[in-house]
Amino acid sequence: MKLYDFTANHAKESSVFPNGFNTSQDLFIICNTQEVPAISNVFSFDPGTVVNCTDLDESVRYTSFEGYDFISLVHMEKKGKDFVLREINIYIAHRFMVLAMPMHDSERLKALESKMIKAAELMLGRVEPKRVIRLYFLLYNGLLADLSDMLESLEDEMESLTEQITKGAEEELLNEISRLRKMAYTAKKQLRALSYLGTQIIMDDNRLIDKKQLKYFRNIDMRLKKLYDFAENLYDLSGELLYTYDSKLSIKMNDMVNKLTTLTLFFGPLTVITGIYGMNFAHMPELDWKLGYPMAIGIMVLISAALYVFFKRKKWM
C-alpha cells in the first residue's frame, strides 16, 4: 500500500499500516483489496464493507456511516470482444480517503492509479484545503473518461457493422450483432447504477463536500447521467442493427423467391410443349412430319428467346 500524510508532508510505501501515521491527519491510502482488513483495524470500518471489498461481485454501492462513506464502483474496460468488469472500493471522510484497487493486469487501471499517485505526490508540501476531496473528484473524473472512451469504441464498432450489413446479411454478422447488443446491455445496466450513485454523491449525507467543490461533483453527476443516456442509445442502436439485418435478410429472401419465380415462368411454356409431345396418343400428326422434331426445338428456342428479352426489359432477370 502507498500512504500519503498531507498534514505532515510524508509518504510511505508499506505492506502494513505504519505506526508513524496519524489517522487524525489528512491521509490518502491506495492499496489492494487484500490489504483492506488491516486498514480496517486502524480506522474501525464497518465489517460488512470489508467483506464487500474482499468478496468482489462487481456491483455499485453507496453507504453512509458515521463520519465516512463507503462506495463500490465498477470499472468497465473493453478487452477483445467483451467487457471486463472490475470493482473499485472507496472509503472517504473529511480527512482521509482509502482507495482499494482490485488485482488486475489492466493498462487503463494502471494509468488511473498512476494519475492518483502523481496527484497525491504533487499535493505533498502544498497548503491546500480539502486535498482528500480533490483526490476523490479526480478518481471520478478518471473513471468517467475511461467509460466515455469505452462507449465511443463500442459505437465505432456498431457503425462499422452497420456498413457491413448494408453490403449483405451474412450469418456471422448476426453473431456480431448479438455480441454488441449484449455489451450495450451490460454498459447500460452498470451506468444506470452509477447514475443513481451520482445523485447520492450530491446528497452528501456526511457533508464531506463544501459548497465551492459541490459544483464539480454536480458536473460528475451530470456526466454520469449523460453517459447512461449514451449507453441507452447504444442499446437502442443495437436493436436497430438487428432490425436492419432482418430487413436485409428479407430482401435477400424475396430476391431469391423472385428469381425462382422467374425461372418457373421461363421454363413453364417449355414444360407444356414437352408434356404435350410426351403424350402417347395414336394420332399426333406432328410425329409423322419429317421436320417435326426441328420445328418443336425451334419453337422452344423462340419462346425462350422471347421470354428472355421480355424479362430483361422488365428487369426481372
Residue pairs with C-beta under 8 A, 6 or more apart in sequence:
1 13
1 14
1 15
1 17
1 29
1 30
1 31
1 32
1 35
1 39
2 11
2 12
2 13
2 29
2 30
2 31
2 117
2 120
3 11
3 12
3 13
3 14
3 17
3 18
3 21
3 27
3 28
3 29
4 10
4 11
4 27
4 28
4 29
4 120
4 121
4 123
4 124
5 11
5 21
5 22
5 25
5 26
5 27
6 25
6 26
6 27
6 28
6 123
6 124
6 131
6 132
7 22
7 25
7 26
8 22
8 25
9 124
9 125
10 20
10 21
10 124
11 120
11 121
11 124
12 18
12 20
12 21
15 35
16 38
17 38
17 39
17 41
17 42
21 27
23 42
23 43
23 96
24 95
25 95
26 95
26 96
26 131
26 132
27 95
27 96
27 97
27 132
28 96
28 97
28 99
28 120
28 131
28 132
28 135
29 39
29 96
29 97
29 98
29 99
30 99
30 101
30 113
30 116
30 117
30 120
31 39
31 98
31 99
31 100
31 101
32 100
32 101
32 102
32 103
33 53
33 54
33 56
33 89
33 100
33 101
33 102
33 103
34 54
34 103
35 100
36 45
36 50
36 53
36 54
36 89
36 98
36 100
37 50
37 54
39 45
39 98
40 47
40 49
40 50
43 68
43 91
43 96
43 98
45 68
45 70
45 91
46 63
46 65
46 70
49 63
49 65
49 70
49 89
49 91
52 61
52 70
52 72
52 89
53 89
53 100
56 86
56 87
56 102
57 87
58 74
58 85
58 86
58 87
59 72
59 74
59 87
59 193
60 72
60 73
60 74
60 190
60 193
60 194
60 196
60 197
61 70
61 71
61 72
62 69
62 70
62 71
62 72
62 197
62 200
62 201
63 69
63 70
63 71
64 70
64 205
64 206
67 93
67 94
67 206
68 91
68 92
68 93
68 96
68 206
69 90
69 91
69 92
69 93
69 205
69 206
69 208
70 89
70 90
70 91
71 89
71 90
71 92
71 197
72 87
72 88
72 89
72 90
73 87
73 88
73 89
73 90
73 143
73 194
73 197
74 85
74 86
74 87
74 88
74 190
74 193
74 194
75 85
75 86
75 87
75 88
75 106
75 108
75 109
75 112
75 143
75 146
76 83
76 84
76 85
76 146
76 147
76 150
76 186
76 187
76 190
77 83
77 84
77 86
77 106
77 108
77 109
77 146
77 150
78 84
78 150
78 153
78 154
78 183
81 179
82 179
82 183
83 150
83 183
83 186
83 187
84 106
85 186
85 190
86 102
86 104
86 106
86 109
87 102
88 99
88 100
88 101
88 102
88 143
89 99
89 100
90 97
90 98
90 99
90 100
90 136
90 139
91 97
91 98
91 100
92 98
92 132
92 133
92 136
92 208
93 132
93 206
93 208
94 132
94 206
94 208
95 132
96 132
97 132
97 135
97 136
99 116
99 139
101 109
101 113
102 109
104 110
108 146
112 139
112 142
112 143
112 146
115 138
115 142
116 135
116 138
116 139
116 142
119 134
119 135
119 138
120 135
123 131
123 134
123 135
128 134
130 210
130 213
133 208
133 209
133 210
133 213
134 213
136 208
137 213
137 216
137 217
137 220
140 201
140 217
140 220
141 220
144 220
144 223
144 224
144 227
147 191
147 194
147 227
148 227
148 230
150 187
151 187
151 227
151 230
151 231
151 234
154 180
154 183
154 184
154 187
154 234
155 234
155 237
157 180
158 180
158 184
158 234
158 237
158 238
158 241
161 173
161 176
161 177
161 180
161 241
162 241
162 244
164 170
164 173
165 173
165 241
165 244
165 245
165 248
166 244
166 248
168 248
168 252
169 245
169 248
169 249
169 252
173 245
174 245
177 238
177 241
177 242
177 245
180 238
180 241
181 235
181 238
181 239
181 241
181 242
184 231
184 234
184 235
184 237
184 238
185 235
187 231
187 234
187 235
188 228
188 231
188 232
188 234
188 235
191 224
191 227
191 228
191 230
191 231
192 228
192 231
194 224
194 227
194 228
195 224
195 225
195 227
195 228
197 224
198 220
198 221
198 222
198 224
198 225
199 221
201 209
201 217
201 220
201 221
202 214
202 217
202 218
202 221
204 214
204 217
209 217
258 316
259 317
262 311
262 316
262 317
265 307
265 311
266 304
266 307
266 308
266 311
269 300
269 303
269 307
270 300
270 303
270 304
273 296
273 299
273 300
273 303
274 300
277 284
277 286
277 287
277 296
286 292
286 295
286 296
289 295
308 317
311 317
